[in-house]
Amino acid sequence: MSSTTGQRVAKRRWVMGVLLGVGVLINYFDRINLSVAAPQLKAAFDLSPGEMGLLFSAFFWPYALLQVPAGIVLDRFGVTRLGRWGAFLWAAASTVTAFASGFGGIFAARAMLGIAEAPGFPVSSKATGYWFPRQERALATAIFDAAAKFSNVIGVPLVAVVVVGMGWRWGFGVTAFLSFAYFVAFFFIYRDPSRDPKLSEAERRYIVEGGATPEGASGASVFAMLGYLLKKSKVWGLTIGFAAYGYSFYLFLTWLPGYLVQTMHMSILKSAGFAAIPWAVATVADLVVGGWLIDHLIARGGDETRVRKAVLVCGMVLGLAVFGATLTTNPMWAIVWISIALGGLAAAAPVGWSLPSLIAPKGGVGTVGGIMNFVNNLMGVAAPVVTGFIVGATNSFTNAFLIAGVILVIGIISFVFVMGRIEPIAEPGEGVRESRASMA
């Protein structure tokens, strides 16, 4: 179906796309509030850089470990049910954080938040596959992925103002209120396409005929599907490559304000303003390059694999600009290098998040997304802790940034040589059936 036809149908799918984006935006408010409040927490509880690194990682331990189980549950029970429960539980966990005290209490509260938010990105990825044809998948994915970056543009200054004016507890309290508001919105608005009464028949045909991910579970058992996918090099190429992206992303997500305070000697409010600059660049790159440009080039006849992998690899290469931040003590130049790095990584990210819905067999999108995001979020555990101990030992971020660059190189190699073409993996048993048919 032509893009012109797509423009004539209703736009219910974009309502869902924006809803998912708002969810990720608020989801990330809950993640970044700790990094903004870190200087107050460090002073209030006399915490070392190593202890702060452990607090930054507390969210990611359960979040990472639950990615594969969350993907399996998602493939079994669907987007609507798991999305509602997830939104409610993360709002409740965010509230608990506002009342926590001391290292142990805050660590436990952040771990609870990690459990509650575990289904968030797999839900958004699978819902996008249901609601959008392949030719719109990049921009649709970029909406919710860009929200993760944009959260730092508006979330860091917002939380910083609240923390400085009212104290760190209120910083967590404000994000808890926003989380409950999103739960209410998701509960009343989101439905899968087959169950949404506001979706017109014309738009439904446009979505389905455009190659949307089929709704429904796979005929294979969930554990059989998991075992099948773990044997596929395409899945591992995606997983290792995306984990490399995740290491740099989570390093900046958790430590950028602290880097500006410690290395560039800024106040909390000034660091929040400077930190917003590279995240603003990342938001634009995510939407324009990782989203619109990819869909535009594919619509003009570009090979889907070449277009997506070109953006993916070029974005990761630009991420190596993190090396530049190790060569300067000038705040403006540091922000320039970090902006280039985050802009490149942000352009690559929507490609990575769209791949589960593009390569997974029927009923396996959540599981592929879970595998990918499990290893990705192990980097969310590793990056804050490794960075914290390096900074504590050397009183410098130089070696931390160098390690991030080396890991990016490994990711680029995995995307180029291991993942292969961007095409659906055969369903379990399909290859066997085709082989028997050809022998008959």
N, C-alpha and C positions, 0 to 999 in steps of 0.2 A: 504494500500500500504506500502511496506517495506521501511525501511530507506535506504537500498541499492538502491532501485529504485529512491528514492528522491535524492540520491547523483549523479545519472546519468543524471538527467534533468538539464536544464540550471538554472542559478542563478539570473534571473531578479528580483525575489522577494527580494533578499538581497540588490540590488541596491536601492530599495524603502526603505528598512529597514535602510540603512545607511543615505539616504536622510532625513528621519524623525529624525534620531539621530542628524544629523548636525543642523537641525532646532531647536530642543530642546536645543542643546548646545548654539547656538547663542541667543535663547530666554532667556536662563538663564544668559548669559553675560549681557543682558539688566536689569536683576533683581539684580545681585550682585554688579554692578558698584556703586550703592548708598552706600552699606555697606563699600566698600573700600574708597570711597570719604568722608565718614561720618566725620572723624576727621577734614578735611579741611572745610567742610560745617559747622560743629559745631563752629569752630573758626571764620569763615568768617561772619556768621550771628548770633553769640552769642546764640546758641540753647541749651536748657536744655536736659538732657537724656529723659525726657518725650516727648519733642517736636521731638527728633530724633526717638523715638518709633512711634510717629504718622506718621512721614515721611516714615519710613520703612513699615508702614501698608497701606499707601495711595494707593499703587498698588493693594492691596488685596481686598479692599472694593468693587470696581466695578468688579474686576476679579471674586470674589466669587459670587456676586449677579447675574452675567451673565452666570454662569456655566449651570444652568438648561435651560434658554432660548437658550444658544449656542448649547446645546445638542439637543434640539427640532429642531432648525434650521438646525443642521447638519443632523439629520435623514430625514428632509424634502428636503434639497437641495444637500446633498452629500459632500463627502470629497474634491473633486477637486475644486468646486466653492468656498466653505467656506475657504478651505485651502489657496487659492490664495488671496482672499480678506483679510483674517486675516494677512498673511505675509506682504502684502503691508501696511496695516494700522499700524501694530506694528513698521515697519521701519520708517514710518512717525512720529509716536508718540515718538519714541526714539530720533529722530532728534530734536523735540520740547524741550525735556528735556535738551539738551545741551545749549539751549538759555534761559532757565528759570532763574529767580533770586528771592532770598528771600524765606521765608518759604512757603508763599501762592503760588508762582509761581511753585516751585518745587513740592509741594503737588499736584497741578492741573496737572502738566505734568506727574507725576507718576500715577495719577488716569487715565489719558488718555491712558497710556501704559497698564494699567490693563484691560481697555475696549478692546483694540486692541488684546491683547494676550489671551483673554478669550477662544477662540476656540482651542488653540494650542494643549493641551494634549488630549481633546476628539477627535480631528481630527487624531492625531497619534494613539490613541487606536483603533479607528474604522478602519483606514487604515490598521493597523496590522492585525485586524481580517479578512479583505478582502484578504490580500496578503499571509497569512501564515496558513498552516494546524495546527491543535491543537498540534501535537507533536513537532512543532517548535515555538509555540507561546511564551513560556517563554523566550527563547533567543532573539527572535525578539523584544519582549517588553522590555527586559533588555537593548537592544541597545539604545533605546531612553530614558529610565529611567536612565541608567548609564550616559548618556550625561549630565543630570541635575547635577550629582555629579561631573563629570569630568570638568564641567565648572568652578568649584571652584579650581581645580588643575592647570589649565592653565589660566583661566580667572582672578582669583584674582591677581596672580603675574603680568599678562599682564596689567591689569587696574591699578595696584599699580605703576608700572614703569611709565605709561603714566601720572597718576595723580601727582606723585612726581616730574616728570621731566617737565610737561607742564601745570599742573593745572587740577582741577576737571572737567572743561567743556570739555576738550579734552578726558577725560575718557569716557564721554557720547558720544562724537562725533565718536570715534573709533567704539564703539558698534553699533551706528546708521549706519555707512558704511557697517559693516558686515551684518546687518539686511537687507539692500537693496540688497546685493549680494545674500542672501538666497532667497529672493522673486523671483529674476530672475531665480535662479536654480529650485525652485519649479514650477514656471510657465511653464518651458520648459520640465521638466523631469516627473513630477508626472501625472499619469493617473490611474483610477481604473482598475483592471485586465481585465474586459470585454471590455475596450476601449484602452488598450495599444497594439499598433501594434508590439512592440518588444517582447511581451510575447509569447513564443512558445506554441503550442497546448499541447505538452507533459507536460510542467510545469503547464499549466492551469489545466489539468486533475489532476495532483499531488496535487495542492492546493485545488481544489474543493473536490476531493475524500478524502482528509485528514481532512475534517471537517471545512473548512474556513467558515467564516460568510457569509451567502447569501447576495448578493447585492440587493438593492431595498428597498422601503419603506414598512412599515407595512400596512395591510389593515385597521387598526384602525386609528382614528384621533389622532393627536399628543397629544391633551389634554386628550383624553381617555386613551392613552398609559401611560401618566404621572400619571394620577389618579390610574390606574391599578397597576403600579409599586410601588407607594407609599404605597400600602396596603400589600406589600410582605415583610415578616420578613427577607428573604434572602438579599434583597436590603438594609434594615436597618442595618443588621449585618455587611455587607460590609462597609456601609457608616460610622458607628460609629467607627469601627475598623481602617479604613483608616484615619479618622480624627485624631485619637490618634497618629498615625504615623506622620501625617502632623504637629502637634503641635511641636514635637521635631525637625523635619526637618527644619521648618521655623525659629525656635529659633536659630539654628546653622547657617542657611543660612544668617540671617540678623545680628546676634549679635556676631558670633565667632571672627571676627577681632577686634571688640570693646572690647570683653572679654579679649583677649590677650593683647591689648593695655592698658586697665585700670587695670586689675587684675594682669597680669604678667609683666606690665611695659615695653612693647616692642614698638619699632618704627613701623610706618605703613608698611615699607618694610619687617621688620623682622616678624611682625605678619602675613603678607601675605604668607611668606614662611612656617611658622609653621601651618597656617590654611590649607595649601595645603595638609598636611600629612594625616589628617583624611579623607579628601575628596578623596585622592588617594586610601586609603584603601576601602572606600565606593564604588568607581568605580569598583575595582577588585571584591569585594564581590557581587556587583550587577550583573556583567557579568558572573562570574564563578559559584556562588551559586544560585542566583536568576534566572539566565538564563540557562547556560549549564547543571549544575547538575540536575535541575528539568527535562529538556527534556531528559537527559540521563537516569534517573531513571524510567521515564514513558515509554521510549522506551524499557527498559529491563523488562517491565511488572508490574511496580509498580502501585498501585491504584492511580488514578489521584487526587482524593480528599485528600487522606492521604499524598501524596508527597507534594502537594502544601500547604496544611494547616500546615504540619510539618515545612516546611521552613518558612512559614508566622509567625507562633507562636514562633518558636525558634529565629527568627530574632528580633521579638518584645521584647522577654525576654532579649536578649543581649543588646537591647536599654536601659535597666535599668542600664547599666554601667554608665549612666549619673550621677547616685548617687555618683560614685567614684570621679568625678570631684569636688564634694563639700567638699571632705576630704583632699585636697592637695593645697599647694601654689607653688608647684614645677612645672615649665612649662612642663617638659618632662613627668611627671606622668599625668598631666592634659591632654596632647595630647594623651597619651596611653588610658586613660579612654574614652575620646571623640571618639577616633578612633574605639574602640570596639563598642561603642554605635552606631556610624554612620555606621560602617560595618554591624552590625546586622540589622539595619533599612533598609539599602540599599539592603540587601539580600531579605528582605520581600517585598520591594516596587514593583518589577516587577510582583510578584504574584497578588498584589492588582490591578495593572493597567491592567493585563490580564483578570481579572475576569469579567468586563463588557461584553467583547466579548464572554466569556464562559458561562455566566448565563443569558444574556438578550434574550428575545424572538426576532424573526425576526423584524427588523426595530426599535429595542429599544436600541441598543448598545450606541448610542449617549446620549439618555435620562438617562440610568443607569449611564454612565460615568459622565454626567452633575450633577446628584444628588450627586454622590459620591464626585466629585471634588468641588461642591458647599460647602458642609460641611467641607471638607478637607481644603478649602481655607478660611473658616471662622477662622480656626486655624491660617492661615497666617495673618489674621487681629489681632487675639487675642494674639498670642505669642509675636510679637514685642512690642505691647503696654503694655501688662502685664509685660514683662521683663523690659521694659524701666522704668516703674513706680516703680517696685520693686528695681531696681538698683538705681534709684534716691532717694528712701526713705531709703535704707539700705546701699548704696555704696558697694553692694556685689551681686554676681550672685548666691549665695548658694540657697536661697529660690526659685529663678527662675528655677533652675535645679531640685529641689525637686518636684515642681509642674509638670514639664514635666514628671517625672517618675511616679507620681500618675496617670496622664492621660494615660500613656502607659498601666498601669495595667487594666484600664477600657477597653481599646482597645483590649487587649488580651482576656478578658472575652467575649467581643462581637463577636470576630472572632470564638471562640471555641463553644459558647453556642447558639448564635443567628443566625449566617449565615447558618449553616447546610452544606449539601453536595454541591460540585461544579458541578452543572448540570443546563441545560437550564430551565428557567421559562416557563411554558406553555403560548402560545399566548393568548391574550384576547379572551374569548369565547370558547377556546378549551376545557377547563375542563367541561364547560356546555354541549358542544356537545358530549364529551365522556360519560358523565353521562346519557344523553338522549339515546345514542346508547346502553348503557348497560341495560337500562330499557326496551328497545324495544323488 
